[in-house]
């Protein structure tokens, strides 16, 4: 996980990526997508909410706490 800045929203975010060696594996991308979908359902003050899933490789972003 990386600390990054969302340039469009001007906010610090947490950025989670897939390792390069598995980012082209369709099964790994689908697992990552399911993880993001499940993480979006979790609401707790100690859990970072997931806001976006993108593909430049594969990544997910959430608010940095």
Residue pairs with C-beta under 8 A, 6 or more apart in sequence:
1 14
1 15
1 16
2 14
2 15
2 16
2 17
3 12
3 13
3 14
3 15
3 64
4 12
4 13
4 14
4 15
4 61
5 11
5 12
5 13
6 12
6 13
6 61
11 63
11 64
12 64
13 51
13 61
13 62
13 63
13 64
14 48
14 61
14 62
14 63
14 64
14 65
15 59
15 60
15 61
16 59
16 60
16 61
16 62
17 23
17 57
17 58
17 59
18 28
18 29
18 32
18 57
18 58
18 59
20 57
22 28
23 29
23 57
23 58
28 58
29 58
32 53
32 58
32 60
33 53
35 60
36 50
36 53
36 60
39 47
39 49
39 50
39 60
39 62
40 49
40 50
42 49
43 49
48 62
48 63
48 64
48 65
49 62
49 63
50 60
50 61
50 62
51 61
51 62
51 63
52 60
52 61
53 59
53 60
54 60
54 61
